[in-house]
Amino acid sequence: MGKRKTLSLLLLTVLLVLSGCSSVTQPLPETSRSAASDDLNTSRFLRITNEEPDTADPQCTEKFYDIALNVFDRLVETRADENGTCYFAPSLADSWEISADGLVYTFHLHEGVTFSNGSPLTSSDVEYTILRGLTHPDSMLTDIFIFIDGAEAVMSGSTEKLAGFTRISDLDFSLTLSEPYAAFLAILSIPAASILDAETTRGAADRFGTDPEVTVGTGPFRFQKWNTGSDIVLTANPVCWSGRPECDGIIINFMVDAEAKRILFEEGKLDILDLENLGNEAEYFIRGDIYQEQLCHGRRIGLSYIALNNSVKPLDDVRVRKALQLSLDREKLLTGVYSNRGLLEQGIYPHGLIGFNPELPEIPYDPKTAAALLAEAGYPKGFDLDVCVDEESTAFDHEILKLASSMWEKIGIRAHIRVLKKAEFAERRRSGGLVCYASKYSVDYNDPDAIIYTFFGSPEDTRSRSICYPREDILRRVSDACSIVDEEERLREYRELERIIVQEDCAWIPLFSNEHYFIVNKRVRNFRVSWNGWTDTQYRDVTIHEETKGTEELSST
C-alpha cells in the first residue's frame, strides 16, 4: 500500500486528555443563560453542553461532531443493534455494489432528498464534496479520499477532474479506487464524510461552517444560530427526507467546568450530560443513590492501554515487556479505578469492533513468572522506569498509573510518574520520546484498520505513538492487510497480527474497554449512547415529554 497515509488526524478515536473536575466552580457567563434565540420557544429543545468549536464545517474539524451528525448525512451510516453488533446501513445511498476486485463502488442515491434550503441532492453534490475534501486547505479528509483513483493529481493541482469519480445519472455514480481498501465503506460513514450542497457551499466560501444561513445539510436539524461565547442553536428540519426529528431543536451550551455542569444538571437546566470527563463529579452521579434511574450507558468501542517504547532499554527486551504485562492485575485496575465498569481486553481490537477475537488467550496476572523473567533478562533487582502522563488527562488515567506503579514495585520495577504539560507530552510522543504512558483510544469507524494501522501501520506511525515497534515485516503486513478483498482472509490476518504484536512481542499492554455513562433528565426519552462512545451523537429520535416538568430554560423564550 505505497500510497497509504496515516488516518490518525481524523480518528475520533483520540486520546482522551481533557481535564477532570475543577476544585473551583466557575460562574456561568450571563450569555450562556439567555443567549438562544428570543423568537424560539425552546421548551422542547434538548439542552446539552460542549466546548465551543472553531468551525462547524464537518470537513475541517476532528473533534466537534454535533453539527455534522445532526445537520448533515453521509452516504452510509454505522448502526448498532440491541446487542451492540455494528452494521453498515443505507442513508443518502439506498444501496451500493462493490466489484469483485474491491476497486469499484457503485452507489444509488435515495430519490427525492433535498437539502434544508430546498436544493435537491444529486451525484454532483457528492463529487463536489469529495473534491472539496481533497483540496480545502483545512480539510481533514485527504487521508480518506486519497484511495480514489486520481486523488493525488487533484491534490497537486494538476487537474480539477477526479478520474475515479464517474457520474452515471443524477442519482447514480461510481467511485474507483487506485487499489483495494477494505475499510473504504466504513470510513464513508464518519462525520467528516458528510455530503454538502455544492452550489450553496461553493458560494459561501469562508462563511461555510460559521454562518448558519449558508451551512446547510440534509439532516434532521437545521443550523439556526451561533451565539459566540454562549451557544449554538439547532432547529428541527421539517422537510428532512428521513422525517422530522422528534424534538424541536437542540441548544449546545459552551462549557468545560465539571462542577458547573453538575450544578446545572441538578438545577434542571441540562437534559443530557456526558460523564466521561467529569472526574469526581461523575462518581457523584454514578455511585450515588439519587440518580440511578437516570443513568444511561453503553459500550465504548475503544480501550485503555499502557504504551511501551520498544526501542528504549530495558524495554527493548521482550522478557521485560512480558514482565510488565504479567505483573499487572488488570481486573483490580478496572475495579479500583472504574468500579468494574468495563471489560478486560486481551489485544488490540476491543469488544464490539469488527475483528474482535473472543478466543484470544487471556493475559494472566502472574507476578511470580514476571519476576523470573526480569531476573532472566538481567534485572533481578528491577530497574527505574519513567512513566509519563499529560497534566490535562483525566483523573482516571492518573489513578491507573498510580495503581500500576504499585503493582510493578512488587517485582522491583520502580516507576516514576512524570506529569508533563500537554504540548510537551504531545511533542515527545510524536517524536518517539516517551518511555511509557497510559491513555485511551476510541474509533471513528468500525474496522480493525481504524486502530491497528494507527499504532502499527508504518515505522512513522508506531514512532509517533512512542511504541517504536521494530519489526518491519509485521508493519508491512499491517499496511497490506487493508487491501485483502476476501473478508474472512482479511480478519484472519488481522487477528494473527494482533496475536504477534500483543501476546508474542508484548509491544503494549491492553487494559480494558469502558462503559460510557450519561446522566439524562427525566423528561427525555429514547436517548441511546453512540455505538463508539462519542460524546457527540445523533438526536433525531430523542423525545421530550412535557408532562415531566421541573426544568428551567437555559435561554429566554
Steps between C-alpha positions, in 0.01 A plus 500: 500500500751757383251788496368422845516795741424511870138552603595620847396862438139409429432230757253581774670263643721743683695515818257598770712763670236747606523629851310344788291690751602842620527576869351844447159560350523752221195726469308462178528792261173688475486428128473127564181560701307695240676511166281263297262652251231715657252410228509125572301311758776277633295295748526198269869551418763260627759671720854362481855632548819498297810708446466790258631387160709704259280382213189295431641396161489117518801470270718730710454381859625187672320533832171695473245271340167628635435700182625231262294223658174695523502754215663278235475140378748256351467251215493219754468485878642268762221366720497272801227250583368434850789260562759762404586330170583761236397497134504741206157641422372693198468876542526744210595197295215249484732226382844429357700230326869421538689335215659161556849652492406756768576797276164635380223620735172585324248699704131574445372813676162515671247670274344829608761609757535877538729717705332719762498792253297293252784416261480138372778255579675366190815309421663834412477597869690184590768577243534856634523370858788271409686765298464753782621243751811443291583866435377712792807625691348403838351168391525197724384276215802460274595171664152361430460599138865437410398142414288621206674480164634840396483652849869586509476683166212710637691576820808607305293742293586337168131434429156592633348175372499197730573201278343251741160672513249401232162670487249248363187709559367758746451219753769251405881519503803283549829543682804312372787450741862493393545182706268299724427641844262280696409767757389750234127455563555531874683831477228645277277485808711731718378858569773657287357324194169690523356596160483873418278709274739591217340826389443648847832389646698622202329840516544526877880470481649576845155561649420130481525346846458830686196662337186289561321651200742336255592190702230266378462123501248223445479400867213513751606836646585841356792712616301795638735726693850527648516732799874548542620416850162363600327234292404349167133452417367228268134483398293216357516462124132452400587396144764242594486207256519246787227670702474787743692441826304429816610814687485863384870570525827484692682765703871424531638707786875569509636380832805309625488526881390166648350631821304767314355232273395288797326795665316590180373146464381491859320829442317345204675718242669218308331200339791274407841516671800290398677366810818392316722786613331623816738325742355490853191680378422191290535274802242717677243396241616143439552386859235708674145387570313802360553463126525125440182488290628785281832340407541390140805306386634303209816332378784720380678336207850589606736408779731622771857387455855550623750572223854363523785645295658194339816692406606608851701284739398289680163500319676386182511152662176305446550325835483835677188605309341165582582552866328838491191335352486207742559707815185709448181382663285658230175385658598681819582811293155488339329454834710752691488780245169442319301297754505210251314705237653337194648185348856371506666504159768256388623659177464792260135463390253569782158346550256620232762570233493301178785253538467458878630155589319343797741205486815708553677355808468698821802691627523362855605668821817309587753706702709192580569430133550873442773516766671195347497661156662815640775295660553306177529829311771618740291714735459289817469818708275676252561840342374858492225585252381845394124502449354816350153648514347813352408753769162546329416130485214367709529419866437138401819488289703630794342242730574216258867591499515525878349156546708348220816647655420337835458163327824533306682592820426151635736350239763771540397744224519849648262712292538878518191683378585818309220749444565694178332802351267411214722645226814330631321168539368518142836600353695232685247237401509603132879481497508157665644649818262362764614182675165397644157663530133416556217619279169415330412461134158488335415439136309715252423217259437135574786310345820349643695730268373793709722405792780262396616721213511807723747333735675244280439598136848631422827595673375860510169404662647280770765762579239777523329298773833445682467124462781476244416141413808373314369214283474642149361171368198532729457870424487414128241232565284745694520747212421234243212340693251772413526410129396137548166466320382171651349596838571173679860501384538865602369441853720193541802713411399780738451255785835334438668841498327586826625178661858560390515867601330477839549147626818382329697826485321667795524835318237663718272421792125490431291580804123524453216660311266718700129554519413857398262666747260790457252651744165581340217731607175321585317684223722340232414175324675279241856622559755236402875512553687507171640163390858623534451715808514841335395789720343650187210291380190497283184633664232452233310235702530665841166625634406748773192436710337820615316332785836465677558848635764628735736635236590862450596664177865556424384763254224756480189400307 
